Amino acid sequence: SRGGSRHKIPWPPQMARSLALLLCLQLAAPVGARVIAAAPPPPPPLAKSPVDVAKTTVGSFATVGGFGFVFTALQESMARSGVSGAARTAVPRFVFQAALANGQRWGRVSAGFAGGRALGQLARGADDSTCAMLGAACGGAAAAASRPAYDEWPARALARALYRAQRSHRAQAAAAAVRLHTRGAGFATPPPPYTADLAALDRLAEPPGVLAACASAATRVDLAAGGESYTASVGSVVGPRSTVVQVNDQRFTTVTRRAGRGAELTALDELVLT
């Protein structure tokens, strides 16, 4: 050094990075050794008795069914947030009914899969592909809808088409009343909001002509309060003649299925979603 002064020579950057890498490897080595030495997690216990099968089935139904109930309740609440008028007071009941039905369905499917697999484990003493196939078969059987649910859909679809046609007729009647007021025809009687003319409703239906093509002879519209409200009974030529769906201007639908000896099975079912 000149004049007795000393200058520090800086380390090359490559040396600093190498030392940092060695330090990290030294610190991580014990952790990696423990991870490698750790035993794999034990497989889930096999069902060895009918009690185990029942516990697995009930536990799966409660867990997945509860989740399905909460999920459906939130979904239905948001879907019906725009309901107004007298129908709004019935929204909580319909939300609960829909959530309960869907939660039970989710629970049945999950219980079918889990319980069927546990039953296979009990029968075979192992958890193999046969147990998985048995669980899939039981889950599929639990997911299948009942025959009456399928039979109701043609009449339900027609009831919804009629409800929307009545809404279109109400809009046209309101527009006609505005035109009468604009022209100064104050003494002219405005048309009623709703009509019992099925031919007129059929022209407003979506698609047009669906009522004439598919509605049965049981279909009729009963007006009340001079056409300010209505109740319609709708049957379909596609489904069973014993199923009739009633729909009114408050968006309620009621499904009636006639059983043997003239008995009626009636369930207040749903709000028409628009």
VOBA-1610 file (N, C-alpha, C; in pm, whole numbers, padded with zeros to 5 digits, always signed):
BEGIN
Ser+00084-00119+00000Ser+00000+00000+00000Ser+00087+00123+00000Arg+00038+00232-00063Arg+00114+00356-00068Arg+00080+00443+00050Gly+00192+00508+00106Gly+00173+00601+00216Gly+00121+00533+00340Gly+00140+00398+00350Gly+00098+00326+00470Gly-00050+00306+00481Ser-00134+00344+00384Ser-00280+00327+00392Ser-00319+00191+00337Arg-00427+00139+00393Arg-00477+00009+00350Arg-00617+00026+00289His-00642-00049+00185His-00773-00048+00119His-00832-00188+00125Lys-00959-00199+00168Lys-01027-00330+00172Lys-01065-00373+00031Ile-01037-00496+00002Ile-01071-00550-00129Ile-01213-00608-00120Pro-01312-00558-00192Pro-01450-00610-00183Pro-01460-00752-00237Trp-01554-00831-00170Trp-01576-00968-00219Trp-01650-00964-00351Pro-01614-01057-00435Pro-01690-01066-00562Pro-01835-01103-00533Pro-01931-01056-00610Pro-02072-01090-00586Pro-02097-01241-00594Gln-02021-01313-00682Gln-02043-01455-00692Gln-02011-01526-00561Met-01908-01481-00491Met-01872-01544-00365Met-01979-01520-00259Ala-02036-01399-00258Ala-02141-01369-00160Ala-02265-01455-00185Arg-02304-01471-00311Arg-02421-01554-00342Arg-02396-01700-00305Ser-02273-01748-00328Ser-02241-01887-00296Ser-02249-01911-00147Leu-02196-01820-00068Leu-02202-01835+00078Leu-02346-01833+00127Ala-02430-01744+00070Ala-02571-01738+00111Ala-02642-01868+00077Leu-02610-01925-00041Leu-02673-02051-00080Leu-02631-02164+00012Leu-02502-02169+00048Leu-02455-02273+00140Leu-02522-02260+00276Leu-02540-02136+00323Leu-02605-02114+00452Leu-02751-02161+00449Cys-02821-02132+00340Cys-02961-02176+00328Cys-02972-02327+00324Leu-02878-02392+00251Leu-02881-02537+00244Leu-02853-02600+00379Gln-02761-02540+00454Gln-02730-02594+00586Gln-02849-02583+00680Leu-02923-02470+00671Leu-03039-02454+00757Leu-03154-02545+00715Ala-03168-02571+00584Ala-03281-02650+00536Ala-03256-02799+00545Ala-03133-02841+00562Ala-03103-02985+00563Ala-03175-03060+00673Pro-03175-03011+00798Pro-03248-03087+00902Pro-03397-03098+00875Val-03456-02989+00822Val-03600-02993+00792Val-03629-03095+00684Gly-03548-03096+00577Gly-03568-03193+00470Gly-03552-03335+00518Ala-03455-03356+00608Ala-03435-03492+00659Ala-03556-03539+00738Arg-03615-03449+00818Arg-03733-03487+00894Arg-03851-03517+00802Val-03867-03438+00694Val-03977-03463+00601Val-03962-03597+00532Ile-03837-03629+00490Ile-03814-03755+00422Ile-03835-03873+00515Ala-03791-03855+00642Ala-03802-03966+00737Ala-03943-03986+00787Ala-04030-03883+00770Ala-04167-03897+00822Ala-04242-04003+00743Ala-04323-04081+00815Ala-04401-04188+00752Ala-04519-04127+00678Pro-04567-04186+00566Pro-04684-04135+00496Pro-04808-04144+00584Pro-04906-04057+00561Pro-05025-04059+00646Pro-05097-04192+00634Pro-05152-04241+00743Pro-05220-04370+00737Pro-05348-04361+00655Pro-05384-04467+00585Pro-05508-04466+00506Pro-05629-04459+00599Pro-05742-04409+00549Pro-05861-04402+00633Pro-05903-04541+00678Pro-05958-04552+00797Pro-05995-04685+00848Pro-06105-04749+00764Leu-06098-04880+00751Leu-06199-04953+00678Leu-06321-04977+00766Ala-06435-04989+00702Ala-06558-05024+00775Ala-06553-05173+00806Lys-06558-05207+00934Lys-06545-05346+00976Lys-06672-05402+01038Ser-06776-05318+01050Ser-06901-05364+01109Ser-07016-05281+01052Pro-07139-05330+01065Pro-07253-05249+01019Pro-07261-05114+01089Val-07211-05106+01212Val-07212-04977+01283Val-07121-04878+01213Asp-07005-04925+01166Asp-06914-04836+01092Asp-06979-04786+00963Val-07049-04875+00894Val-07118-04835+00772Val-07223-04728+00802Ala-07300-04749+00908Ala-07402-04652+00945Ala-07340-04518+00984Lys-07231-04520+01060Lys-07165-04395+01099Lys-07114-04319+00978Thr-07053-04391+00884Thr-07002-04325+00764Thr-07115-04264+00682Thr-07225-04338+00669Thr-07337-04289+00589Thr-07401-04167+00653Val-07429-04175+00783Val-07495-04064+00851Val-07404-03941+00856Gly-07275-03963+00884Gly-07182-03850+00889Gly-07169-03779+00756Ser-07163-03856+00648Ser-07156-03794+00515Ser-07283-03718+00482Phe-07398-03776+00517Phe-07525-03707+00491Phe-07532-03575+00566Ala-07492-03576+00695Ala-07502-03454+00776Ala-07406-03347+00728Thr-07283-03385+00693Thr-07183-03286+00653Thr-07218-03222+00519Val-07236-03305+00417Val-07262-03251+00283Val-07403-03192+00275Gly-07500-03256+00341Gly-07635-03202+00340Gly-07643-03067+00408Gly-07571-03048+00518Gly-07569-02918+00584Gly-07507-02811+00497Phe-07398-02846+00429Phe-07337-02749+00337Phe-07432-02715+00223Gly-07500-02817+00169Gly-07596-02791+00061Gly-07711-02703+00105Phe-07756-02721+00229Phe-07865-02638+00282Phe-07822-02492+00288Val-07703-02466+00345Val-07657-02327+00358Val-07632-02265+00221Phe-07568-02340+00132Phe-07538-02288-00002Phe-07666-02254-00077Thr-07764-02344-00073Thr-07889-02321-00145Thr-07968-02206-00083Ala-07966-02195+00049Ala-08037-02085+00113Ala-07982-01950+00068Leu-07850-01938+00060Leu-07790-01813+00012Leu-07824-01789-00134Gln-07817-01894-00215Gln-07846-01879-00359Gln-07991-01841-00382Glu-08084-01907-00314Glu-08225-01877-00332Glu-08260-01737-00279Ser-08198-01697-00171Ser-08223-01563-00116Ser-08182-01456-00215Met-08067-01473-00279Met-08023-01375-00379Met-08113-01378-00502Ala-08159-01499-00543Ala-08244-01509-00662Ala-08379-01443-00641Arg-08427-01441-00517Arg-08559-01385-00488Arg-08552-01248-00421Ser-08435-01185-00427Ser-08421-01054-00363Ser-08508-00948-00429Gly-08546-00968-00557Gly-08627-00869-00626Gly-08776-00891-00614Val-08820-00992-00538Val-08963-01017-00523Val-09026-00906-00440Ser-09140-00857-00484Ser-09208-00748-00413Ser-09356-00782-00401Gly-09425-00700-00328Gly-09569-00719-00313Gly-09601-00826-00210Ala-09720-00884-00225Ala-09765-00983-00128Ala-09680-01109-00131Ala-09618-01137-00244Ala-09536-01258-00253Ala-09410-01250-00168Arg-09365-01130-00132Arg-09241-01116-00058Arg-09251-01179+00081Thr-09371-01176+00139Thr-09386-01235+00273Thr-09367-01386+00272Ala-09385-01448+00156Ala-09370-01593+00147Ala-09229-01635+00108Val-09141-01540+00076Val-09008-01574+00030Val-08930-01656+00133Pro-08928-01618+00263Pro-08851-01701+00359Pro-08896-01847+00361Arg-09026-01870+00352Arg-09073-02008+00354Arg-09027-02085+00232Phe-09033-02020+00115Phe-08989-02087-00006Phe-08839-02109-00006Val-08764-02014+00048Val-08619-02031+00057Val-08587-02151+00147Phe-08657-02161+00260Phe-08633-02274+00350Phe-08670-02406+00283Gln-08783-02410+00212Gln-08824-02533+00145Gln-08723-02575+00039Ala-08677-02479-00042Ala-08580-02512-00146Ala-08447-02557-00086Ala-08402-02487+00019Ala-08275-02524+00083Ala-08284-02661+00148Leu-08397-02689+00212Leu-08414-02820+00275Leu-08416-02932+00171Ala-08488-02911+00061Ala-08496-03014-00043Ala-08359-03038-00107Asn-08287-02930-00139Asn-08157-02947-00204Asn-08053-03001-00106Gly-08059-02958+00020Gly-07968-03013+00120Gly-07989-03162+00139Gln-08114-03205+00140Gln-08142-03348+00152Gln-08090-03424+00030Arg-08106-03364-00089Arg-08058-03432-00210Arg-07906-03444-00209Trp-07837-03335-00175Trp-07692-03342-00166Trp-07650-03445-00062Gly-07719-03445+00052Gly-07686-03542+00156Gly-07708-03685+00112Arg-07817-03709+00040Arg-07844-03846-00009Arg-07736-03893-00105Val-07696-03804-00197Val-07593-03842-00294Val-07461-03873-00222Ser-07421-03786-00131Ser-07296-03809-00058Ser-07305-03934+00029Ala-07417-03952+00095Ala-07434-04071+00178Ala-07435-04197+00093Gly-07491-04189-00029Gly-07488-04304-00117Gly-07347-04343-00157Phe-07266-04242-00193Phe-07128-04272-00229Phe-07050-04328-00110Ala-07054-04257+00002Ala-06975-04299+00118Ala-07028-04428+00179Gly-07160-04439+00195Gly-07216-04560+00253Gly-07199-04681+00164Gly-07215-04664+00032Gly-07194-04776-00059Gly-07051-04825-00057Arg-06956-04732-00050Arg-06815-04773-00044Arg-06785-04843+00088Ala-06840-04791+00197Ala-06819-04856+00326Ala-06881-04995+00329Leu-06996-05010+00264Leu-07059-05142+00257Leu-06971-05239+00178Gly-06910-05192+00071Gly-06817-05276-00004Gly-06696-05315+00078Gln-06645-05221+00159Gln-06532-05253+00247Gln-06571-05360+00348Leu-06690-05349+00401Leu-06736-05449+00498Leu-06748-05587+00433Ala-06796-05590+00308Ala-06816-05718+00242Ala-06685-05780+00194Arg-06589-05697+00149Arg-06467-05750+00088Arg-06347-05745+00181Gly-06355-05669+00290Gly-06242-05661+00382Gly-06128-05577+00329Ala-06149-05498+00228Ala-06047-05412+00169Ala-06117-05298+00096Asp-06036-05196+00061Asp-06089-05083-00014Asp-06030-05088-00155Asp-06106-05142-00249Asp-06056-05159-00384Asp-06153-05098-00484Ser-06131-05124-00612Ser-06213-05064-00716Ser-06358-05112-00708Thr-06379-05233-00660Thr-06517-05282-00646Thr-06595-05199-00545Cys-06530-05162-00436Cys-06595-05076-00336Cys-06627-04939-00396Ala-06534-04886-00476Ala-06559-04757-00540Ala-06676-04764-00636Met-06685-04874-00714Met-06797-04889-00807Met-06930-04904-00732Leu-06927-04976-00620Leu-07050-04989-00541Leu-07093-04854-00485Gly-06997-04772-00441Gly-07030-04639-00392Gly-07088-04552-00502Ala-07030-04561-00624Ala-07082-04483-00736Ala-07225-04525-00772Ala-07251-04656-00767Ala-07386-04704-00799Ala-07487-04655-00696Cys-07451-04661-00568Cys-07543-04615-00463Cys-07563-04464-00470Gly-07455-04391-00501Gly-07470-04247-00515Gly-07557-04209-00632Gly-07544-04278-00744Gly-07629-04251-00859Gly-07775-04282-00832Ala-07800-04392-00759Ala-07938-04424-00724Ala-07998-04319-00631Ala-07917-04267-00540Ala-07968-04163-00449Ala-07993-04031-00521Ala-07920-04006-00631Ala-07935-03880-00704Ala-08055-03881-00797Ala-08110-03996-00827Ala-08220-04004-00922Ala-08343-03934-00866Ala-08407-03854-00949Ala-08529-03784-00908Ala-08647-03881-00908Ser-08747-03849-00831Ser-08864-03935-00823Ser-08949-03922-00949Arg-09031-04021-00975Arg-09117-04020-01093Arg-09216-03903-01091Pro-09281-03873-00976Pro-09373-03758-00978Pro-09308-03627-01013Ala-09179-03609-00975Ala-09110-03483-01007Ala-09097-03466-01158Tyr-09069-03575-01230Tyr-09063-03567-01376Tyr-09201-03544-01436Asp-09301-03610-01381Asp-09436-03600-01437Asp-09493-03460-01425Glu-09449-03383-01327Glu-09507-03250-01304Glu-09453-03146-01401Trp-09337-03168-01460Trp-09271-03061-01532Trp-09347-03010-01654Pro-09414-03093-01734Pro-09490-03035-01847Pro-09595-02935-01802Ala-09673-02969-01698Ala-09774-02876-01649Ala-09710-02754-01585Arg-09599-02771-01517Arg-09529-02657-01458Arg-09484-02559-01567Ala-09427-02612-01675Ala-09380-02526-01782Ala-09495-02448-01846Leu-09609-02513-01863Leu-09725-02442-01919Leu-09776-02335-01823Ala-09777-02365-01693Ala-09821-02266-01596Ala-09730-02143-01598Arg-09602-02166-01614Arg-09510-02052-01622Arg-09533-01972-01750Ala-09559-02042-01862Ala-09587-01972-01987Ala-09714-01889-01975Leu-09816-01944-01910Leu-09941-01868-01893Leu-09920-01748-01802Tyr-09843-01765-01696Tyr-09816-01653-01606Tyr-09746-01539-01681Arg-09647-01572-01762Arg-09576-01468-01837Arg-09665-01404-01943Ala-09754-01484-02002Ala-09848-01426-02098Ala-09942-01327-02030Gln-09987-01359-01909Gln-10071-01265-01834Gln-09994-01137-01801Arg-09866-01149-01772Arg-09786-01029-01747Arg-09777-00942-01872Ser-09760-01005-01987Ser-09756-00929-02112Ser-09891-00862-02138His-10000-00933-02109His-10133-00874-02127His-10153-00756-02033Arg-10104-00767-01911Arg-10115-00656-01817Arg-10039-00534-01867Ala-09921-00556-01923Ala-09843-00444-01978Ala-09916-00379-02094Gln-09978-00459-02181Gln-10053-00403-02293Gln-10176-00326-02244Ala-10242-00379-02141Ala-10359-00309-02086Ala-10319-00176-02024Ala-10205-00174-01956Ala-10157-00048-01897Ala-10124+00053-02005Ala-10062+00008-02114Ala-10031+00100-02225Ala-10158+00152-02289Ala-10261+00068-02302Ala-10388+00113-02359Ala-10456+00215-02269Ala-10447+00196-02137Ala-10505+00292-02045Ala-10436+00427-02054Val-10304+00426-02073Val-10230+00551-02089Val-10272+00622-02217Arg-10293+00547-02324Arg-10335+00610-02449Arg-10474+00673-02435Leu-10564+00606-02366Leu-10698+00663-02344Leu-10689+00792-02264His-10604+00792-02163His-10590+00912-02081His-10528+01025-02161Thr-10433+00992-02249Thr-10366+01095-02329Thr-10463+01159-02428Arg-10553+01078-02483Arg-10650+01129-02579Arg-10765+01203-02513Gly-10769+01203-02382Gly-10875+01273-02311Gly-11003+01195-02300Ala-10998+01066-02325Ala-11119+00983-02312Ala-11132+00938-02167Gly-11157+01033-02081Gly-11162+01003-01940Gly-11276+00913-01899Phe-11384+00912-01976Phe-11498+00828-01940Phe-11491+00688-02000Ala-11392+00664-02085Ala-11378+00531-02145Ala-11324+00434-02041Thr-11374+00313-02042Thr-11332+00211-01946Thr-11203+00147-01994Pro-11095+00154-01915Pro-10970+00090-01958Pro-10983-00062-01952Pro-10908-00133-02032Pro-10916-00279-02030Pro-10863-00334-01898Pro-10917-00446-01852Pro-10868-00504-01727Pro-10726-00556-01744Pro-10651-00564-01636Pro-10511-00609-01647Pro-10498-00754-01695Tyr-10590-00839-01653Tyr-10579-00981-01686Tyr-10700-01026-01766Thr-10685-01139-01835Thr-10790-01189-01921Thr-10807-01339-01901Ala-10927-01388-01931Ala-10956-01531-01929Ala-10957-01590-02069Asp-10925-01510-02171Asp-10925-01554-02309Asp-10796-01633-02335Leu-10806-01765-02341Leu-10688-01848-02362Leu-10625-01825-02499Ala-10708-01794-02600Ala-10654-01768-02733Ala-10566-01642-02733Ala-10614-01538-02663Ala-10533-01416-02654Ala-10404-01440-02577Leu-10414-01518-02469Leu-10293-01549-02393Leu-10197-01635-02474Asp-10252-01723-02558Asp-10167-01809-02637Asp-10084-01729-02737Arg-10140-01618-02787Arg-10064-01534-02880Arg-09951-01461-02809Leu-09966-01440-02679Leu-09863-01371-02602Leu-09765-01467-02536Ala-09792-01595-02543Ala-09708-01694-02475Ala-09575-01709-02548Glu-09480-01769-02477Glu-09348-01796-02534Glu-09323-01947-02525Pro-09319-02018-02639Pro-09345-01968-02775Pro-09493-01955-02802Pro-09531-01871-02896Pro-09674-01856-02927Pro-09734-01989-02974Gly-09855-02016-02926Gly-09923-02140-02964Gly-09898-02257-02873Val-09814-02239-02768Val-09781-02352-02683Val-09901-02398-02600Leu-09989-02304-02562Leu-10105-02343-02483Leu-10203-02426-02566Ala-10227-02383-02691Ala-10317-02459-02776Ala-10261-02596-02810Ala-10129-02607-02818Ala-10068-02734-02858Ala-10056-02831-02742Cys-10033-02781-02621Cys-09997-02871-02510Cys-10093-02868-02393Ala-10174-02762-02378Ala-10262-02754-02261Ala-10378-02851-02277Ser-10418-02913-02165Ser-10529-03007-02167Ser-10660-02933-02147Ala-10771-03009-02151Ala-10903-02948-02133Ala-10923-02896-01992Ala-10838-02937-01898Ala-10852-02890-01760Ala-10801-02748-01742Thr-10739-02689-01845Thr-10682-02555-01834Thr-10794-02450-01839Arg-10793-02360-01742Arg-10892-02251-01740Arg-10834-02137-01657Val-10893-02018-01677Val-10852-01898-01604Val-10976-01840-01537Asp-10972-01820-01408Asp-11081-01761-01331Asp-11038-01621-01287Leu-11115-01519-01330Leu-11085-01381-01295Leu-11157-01342-01167Ala-11101-01244-01098Ala-11162-01190-00976Ala-11142-01040-00975Ala-11232-00971-00906Ala-11226-00825-00891Ala-11221-00755-01026Gly-11307-00800-01119Gly-11313-00734-01248Gly-11189-00747-01331Gly-11117-00857-01316Gly-10995-00877-01394Gly-10871-00821-01330Glu-10882-00777-01203Glu-10765-00725-01134Glu-10676-00836-01078Ser-10728-00956-01070Ser-10650-01071-01025Ser-10705-01196-01094Tyr-10630-01304-01085Tyr-10674-01427-01152Tyr-10613-01547-01083Thr-10673-01662-01106Thr-10618-01792-01069Thr-10638-01885-01188Ala-10531-01945-01235Ala-10536-02032-01352Ala-10503-02174-01310Ser-10576-02268-01366Ser-10548-02411-01349Ser-10498-02464-01482Val-10381-02527-01482Val-10316-02568-01605Val-10286-02717-01599Gly-10331-02788-01703Gly-10296-02928-01721Gly-10225-02945-01854Ser-10153-03055-01868Ser-10076-03079-01991Ser-10116-03212-02053Val-10120-03214-02186Val-10148-03339-02257Val-10024-03428-02263Val-09907-03373-02226Val-09783-03451-02231Val-09768-03536-02106Gly-09788-03477-01988Gly-09774-03551-01864Gly-09902-03622-01827Pro-09907-03677-01707Pro-10028-03746-01661Pro-10143-03648-01642Arg-10263-03691-01676Arg-10380-03605-01665Arg-10416-03576-01520Ser-10363-03654-01426Ser-10396-03634-01285Ser-10322-03517-01222Thr-10227-03457-01295Thr-10147-03346-01241Thr-10200-03215-01295Val-10235-03124-01204Val-10284-02990-01239Val-10203-02889-01158Val-10159-02784-01223Val-10082-02678-01158Val-10165-02551-01158Gln-10183-02493-01041Gln-10251-02365-01029Gln-10148-02254-01014Val-10172-02142-01081Val-10085-02026-01071Val-10173-01903-01063Asn-10131-01802-00986Asn-10210-01680-00974Asn-10122-01557-00995Asp-10185-01440-00988Asp-10113-01316-01017Asp-10012-01281-00908Gln-10018-01347-00792Gln-09922-01324-00686Gln-09799-01413-00696Arg-09788-01487-00808Arg-09670-01569-00838Arg-09667-01700-00763Phe-09775-01741-00701Phe-09778-01869-00633Phe-09819-01980-00730Thr-09756-02095-00717Thr-09802-02213-00790Thr-09834-02323-00691Thr-09937-02399-00720Thr-09977-02512-00637Thr-09993-02634-00727Val-09924-02740-00694Val-09929-02864-00773Val-10025-02960-00705Thr-10121-03011-00780Thr-10219-03106-00729Thr-10209-03235-00809Arg-10187-03344-00740Arg-10185-03476-00803Arg-10297-03559-00743Arg-10387-03605-00827Arg-10499-03686-00779Arg-10457-03832-00771Ala-10472-03888-00653Ala-10438-04028-00632Ala-10564-04113-00648Gly-10558-04235-00603Gly-10672-04324-00614Gly-10789-04280-00529Arg-10908-04316-00572Arg-11033-04288-00502Arg-11058-04138-00486Gly-11007-04060-00579Gly-11036-03917-00578Gly-10958-03836-00477Ala-10862-03896-00406Ala-10785-03820-00308Ala-10693-03722-00380Glu-10667-03608-00317Glu-10582-03506-00376Glu-10459-03485-00289Leu-10344-03487-00352Leu-10218-03460-00285Leu-10173-03322-00331Thr-10188-03223-00245Thr-10160-03084-00284Thr-10041-03032-00206Ala-09951-02964-00275Ala-09835-02905-00209Ala-09815-02764-00264Leu-09813-02665-00175Leu-09777-02528-00216Leu-09628-02531-00247Asp-09594-02508-00372Asp-09463-02551-00419Asp-09364-02440-00442Glu-09397-02337-00516Glu-09290-02252-00565Glu-09344-02114-00602Leu-09253-02020-00610Leu-09279-01889-00668Leu-09231-01889-00813Val-09309-01831-00901Val-09268-01823-01040Val-09153-01723-01050Leu-09040-01765-01103Leu-08927-01675-01121Leu-08935-01612-01259Thr-08916-01482-01265Thr-08925-01412-01393Thr-08791-01352-01429
//
